[in-house]
Each structure stands twice: as structure tokens, then as C-alpha cells.
Amino acid sequence: MTSVPSPSTIGSKLTLESPPPSNFGAHLPIAAEGSPQAFGVRFLEGTNMDADVAESKWRPLDVEDRFYEFLAGGCRATMLPAMIDLGLDRMLYERGSMSAPEIVAALALEPTRGKKWVLLLKSIDLLVVAQEGDDTSGPVRYTNGPLPSAMATPGTSNAYFYREFLRYWRVATSYDIVKTLRGAPILHPVRYPPVAWDDTVLLHEWMRSGALQTLKAVRRHFDFSEVRTMLDVGGGDATMACKLASELAELQVTVFNVPQPAYMARQNISTQGLVERVKVVEGDFRKDPLPEGFELVLYSRVLADWPPDICRMLLEKAHNSLLPGGRVMIAEPLRDQNPNLAIAWEHSYLPYDDFGAWVYKPLADYVTMLTEIGFTDIISYPRDEATIHSVIIARKPEAPLAEV
Ligand SMILES: C[S@@+](CC[C@H](N)C(=O)[O-])C[C@H]1O[C@@H](n2cnc3c(N)ncnc32)[C@H](O)[C@@H]1O
């Protein structure tokens, strides 16, 4: 992922290829309000719309609201990077609050555009009005909204991850979408699993930044002291495995991963003095069998990188690798509970062919797969205030289902 082009090249490309603003709207048909040609009216009559959509009984203004909601999403996606690129988030983090003229002057903005920009940022909550006592005599002062505040606060995993993902997302979405969809070659494809060593390191930096938080969320729903053997499939650089092994004296963990992260995991395990308790098995789960004989098989943030057919195969492999009565656990953001996350990530995967379709799945998809494979006692814990991750746990029956 480090080999992708730098985002600084993106803006100029887009500007050059965009039509001049004066052309904007020139070819759009304008329907008079109330006219039978108006889109919304046809919509309601259901004469020219897909039946499912028409049946949803959206009123014309719902459609119009939705239209602007789409465009406002584009505004948000453009204004956040502009704020970060200009360093306004960090400036406000350091200074606390600033008025619009101070922001304009400090960032050397063209005054009229700068003022409009500040108000736009406020209207999308990237800036909020600073509450500073009762003195309302001076100009309004602004401070970071919650998102830029999180991104500007040094040392937090959110600050690191949001900045990193934004950088990656901007590169992924800078490709010409029509040409991409028609099969244009992608100059700097992101490979998955990573092939270049630097990309493996970067992926695992991303993962390490959130691994212990994720594990904390999982542990609220599962007591790992109930099991003595566990297989952590795609277990990253063994951050989670080492944490669990260091706290649970009875637990033996095996981390399964492709060779580069497996090497990182071995280094990590050795540094933490856990070589007797945490083992590493190298392999590619797309073609290799998983090691067998475990009470628990964990897929933490793994299945959400793969399309349903591969996930089904991986859950079948988990079933095979579990002892009778053993459990499989899936921890990841589910599509139905994180719709915007799913859209943002899958949008970023469009140009990169190593990623399949529909990698984020709703809970129901996993329940169906687990049931069809023969798991029972399926329990799911939805995402909550503390985490985007849901946890699904299912059991392999003590005896094959037919004999139960
Ligand atoms: C998104 S990371 C999650 C890491 C860890 N489970 C966690 O939650 O922090 C996905 C992991 O799956 C591993 N992986 C990807 N493709 C794999 C494959 N074909 N075989 C084995 N492991 C794979 C990656 O190397 C990486 O460690």
C-alpha cells in the first residue's frame, strides 16, 4: 500500500479534467414545478420506475432530499481532506479556537472564498462554535468538530488510522471510475494479501493500531479462560495472541498467516518471551488446510476482506479444524450495522482486483453460512457504543449433526 501514488497529485488531475464551471447545468432538463414531466410525479405514479422502488412510496421531496444528500456526501468527502491538507485541524488543536478572519489570514486564503469555506465547514460539523465564557462581543470563534479533533490529537490510534485510511482512500478513489469499470489497467494496484514487504508492514501497523481495542471488545463477550487451545487465523503479527497468552496461563495459541506476517509474528512472540505458548504456522488459507485440534478458531477482522464464497470455505475449514464441541468466533464490522463503513471501504476496493465483491456482509449471511456448514448455538453480539465490531460465536456439535 505504500507504493500507491501520493495524494498530492490528485487535485491537479481532477481540476484539469473537469469541465469549466460555466457549463454546469446547461444540459440539465428543467421540469416545471407540478408538471407531469417532473421526475417526482412520474415516480409517484410508478409509470417509469422500478416496481420495488415505486412501492417504497417515496414522495417527490424525499427523492429530492436524497439527491442533495448524495451531493452533500461529496461535499463532506472534499472538505475533510481540504481541512487536513491545509493543516486547519492541527492548528486548531494547538490554538484552541480561531475566528474566521484569523483562519483566513493564518492559512493565506483568498478572503471571500476562505470565509465561505469556514461557514461550509461549520455547516458539516467539521468546525463547531467554540464555547468560551459569556463574552459574545468579538467575532465568532471556531474550534475542531469531533472528527478533526480526533484526527488532530497526537498519539491516539484514531488519529493515526483516520489519517492513514483517508490517504489510502483518496488514492483509490482518484482513478477515473468509468475507465476503471471498463477495465483500464490500474497503475499502482493494491495487492491483497500484500506482496511487497513494505505493504505487509503498513497493513500490520494499521491492524496493530486497533488490535487491542478490538480484543477488548471481543473479551466482553467471550471468556478466553474457558478454552486451552486456540487458532487465530490471519492473526496479524500476533498482537492479540501475545496479549491473551500473557494474561491466561493455560492458553496455547497458534497463529496462522502467510509468510511475511508470520515472520513478524515470530519476532513479536520472541520479543515478548512467549515462544512456548504462541506458535506460528505459515500458510495461505485460500489453498492450504488449517491446523487441527482446537477448542476455538478465531477470525478477527479477516472475513471482512473476502467475498462470501471464500468466507464459506474458511468457515468450513474452521469446522474441520475444531474439536467436537469447539467454537468458531468471527469479530468484524457487519454490513447492516456499519453501512457507511461498508460503502467507504468497498468503494476503495473497486479498482483493486485482489478484493472481491460484497466483502462486508450482514449478520444474516454469516448465520446462513454457519448453519449450512453444521454449526449450532449461534450467538451474535451487535456493535455498540464502544466498538464497530460485532462478535458471532457458533459451536461445532459434539457429534456430527446427523447423529444428534
Ligand atoms: C486485516 S488483518 C487482521 C489481523 C488480526 N486478525 C487482527 O484483528 O488484528 C488480516 C490478516 O489476515 C492475513 N491474511 C490475509 N490473507 C491471508 C491468506 N490468504 N492466508 C492467511 N492469512 C491471510 C493478513 O496477513 C492479516 O494478518
The ligand as a Tripos MOL2 file, in Angstrom:
@<TRIPOS>MOLECULE
LIG
   27    29     1     0     0
SMALL
NO_CHARGES

@<TRIPOS>ATOM
      1 C1         -6.9740   -7.2660    8.4680 C.3       1 LIG1
      2 S1         -5.7290   -8.2230    9.1380 S.3       1 LIG1
      3 C2         -6.3570   -8.7290   10.7430 C.3       1 LIG1
      4 C3         -5.2660   -9.1230   11.6990 C.3       1 LIG1
      5 C4         -5.7580   -9.6070   13.0870 C.3       1 LIG1
      6 N1         -6.5940  -10.7640   12.9850 N.3       1 LIG1
      7 C5         -6.4360   -8.5030   13.8250 C.2       1 LIG1
      8 O1         -7.6430   -8.4830   14.0070 O.co2     1 LIG1
      9 O2         -5.7060   -7.5750   14.2340 O.co2     1 LIG1
     10 C6         -5.9490   -9.6630    8.1360 C.3       1 LIG1
     11 C7         -4.8870  -10.7110    8.3760 C.3       1 LIG1
     12 O3         -5.1940  -11.8330    7.5070 O.3       1 LIG1
     13 C8         -3.9830  -12.2760    6.9270 C.3       1 LIG1
     14 N2         -4.2530  -12.9260    5.6320 N.ar      1 LIG1
     15 C9         -4.7080  -12.3320    4.5220 C.ar      1 LIG1
     16 N3         -4.7970  -13.2100    3.5200 N.ar      1 LIG1
     17 C10        -4.4060  -14.4010    4.0180 C.ar      1 LIG1
     18 C11        -4.2820  -15.7070    3.4620 C.ar      1 LIG1
     19 N4         -4.5940  -15.9260    2.1720 N.pl3     1 LIG1
     20 N5         -3.8440  -16.7080    4.2480 N.ar      1 LIG1
     21 C12        -3.5320  -16.4690    5.5430 C.ar      1 LIG1
     22 N6         -3.6290  -15.2510    6.1450 N.ar      1 LIG1
     23 C13        -4.0510  -14.2330    5.3780 C.ar      1 LIG1
     24 C14        -3.1780  -10.9950    6.7460 C.3       1 LIG1
     25 O4         -1.7990  -11.2610    6.5670 O.3       1 LIG1
     26 C15        -3.5030  -10.2650    8.0410 C.3       1 LIG1
     27 O5         -2.6220  -10.6270    9.0600 O.3       1 LIG1
@<TRIPOS>BOND
     1     1     2 1
     2     2     3 1
     3     2    10 1
     4     3     4 1
     5     4     5 1
     6     5     6 1
     7     5     7 1
     8     7     8 2
     9     7     9 1
    10    10    11 1
    11    11    12 1
    12    11    26 1
    13    12    13 1
    14    13    14 1
    15    13    24 1
    16    14    15 ar
    17    14    23 ar
    18    15    16 ar
    19    16    17 ar
    20    17    18 ar
    21    17    23 ar
    22    18    19 1
    23    18    20 ar
    24    20    21 ar
    25    21    22 ar
    26    22    23 ar
    27    24    25 1
    28    24    26 1
    29    26    27 1
@<TRIPOS>SUBSTRUCTURE
     1 LIG1         1 GROUP 0 **** ****
